[in-house]
Amino acid sequence: MSAPRILLVRFSAIGDCVMAAWAATSIRRRYPDSFLCWAVEARCAPVIDRTDLATQVWELPRDRWKRARWSPKTWAEQVSAYGRLRRLKFDIGIDLQGHSKTAICLRLSGAKRRIAAKATDAFAAKLNPVFGQRPAEMHVVEWNQQVLSAAGDFRLPDAPIMPRRQDAFEAIRRHIVEGKRLATISVSAGQPDKAYLAENWRVVAEALLADGYQVAYLGGPTDSPMNQEGTIDLVGKLPLSETLAAVQCSHLHLAGDTGTGHMAAACGVPVVSVFGPTDPAVFRPYTDNGIVLRDGRETSLVAPERVIRAAHELVRREDAAVSD
């Protein structure tokens, strides 16, 4: 099997798709000529590289399906979308999410060999063979790599292949000053209890402005604008592809437990992460060039002064690496 046909199933969320890119890159490195198809929710698809990583991205309109999830028409459309994957005649199918929705997709894909990283419910467990139980303290990226071992000899890459869209970079350059260090701060959070307080981010931003950075806030359409003097407020103004480009252009990124932190890690950008209820041993941005701050299960317990000190520490590390 010098060029196997492989299906990777990871529908969401944005950060999880970025972490799954390590596994996808491992497949591409092992089998450069493989046909690698990634089944993903349309809203998360922009973080998947279509030039060197995925041969095909199978986008699914799950946001629309969720709005009418109990409709027979919706169910029929989903089954039809998953069933059409059979035409691609996969040798191997790997489900890195393990929910019923992704388990159904993998089962209906017709892949000759199916592997699931986990099963979050009994129904999912019945549909596909489950690789095993992730050790409590093992990072998701490393567990995904373990799952791949069931399909062959794969090596964990130093970094994943990520999109680098020229049009997205050009769009971001209209907002920032070329040649001046950029620090981006994401105010997004997938869950309310993962959010870091806006007033704390403003304290951090003031310190970064005093250090000579241009500071840009990032966030999704449901996040509140920051409206802080001296900063660039891009909250709710960028599509995901341009948000990724903004992170890639950054000299420093700061975020809660959210997707942009994983983007920064994947792109080699120094990142400070503020965690709360989630275990950072398992879900932190997968990088040696990052600092995770946590003080119990509430992000608000992490003082902004600690975030500022962590940012300064990362900058010192970066400067020392450059001088060496």
Sequence and secondary structure as in RCSB ss.txt:
>XXXX:A:sequence
MSAPRILLVRFSAIGDCVMAAWAATSIRRRYPDSFLCWAVEARCAPVIDRTDLATQVWELPRDRWKRARWSPKTW
AEQVSAYGRLRRLKFDIGIDLQGHSKTAICLRLSGAKRRIAAKATDAFAAKLNPVFGQRPAEMHVVEWNQQVLSA
AGDFRLPDAPIMPRRQDAFEAIRRHIVEGKRLATISVSAGQPDKAYLAENWRVVAEALLADGYQVAYLGGPTDSP
MNQEGTIDLVGKLPLSETLAAVQCSHLHLAGDTGTGHMAAACGVPVVSVFGPTDPAVFRPYTDNGIVLRDGRETS
LVAPERVIRAAHELVRREDAAVSD
>XXXX:A:secstr
  S EEEEE    HHHHHHHHHHHHHHHHH TT EEEEEEEGGGGGGS TTTT SEEEEE HHHHHHTTT HHHH
HHHHHHHHGGGGG  SEEEESS SHHHHHHHHHTT SEEEES  SSHHHHHHS B     TT  HHHHHHHHHGG
GS     SS      HHHHHHHHTTS TTS EEEEE   SSGGG   HHHHHHHHHHHHHTT EEEEE  TTS  
   TTSEE TTTS HHHHHHHHHT SEEEEESSHHHHHHHHTT  EEEEESSS HHHHS S SSEEEEE TT GG
GS HHHHHHHHHHHHHHHHHHHH 
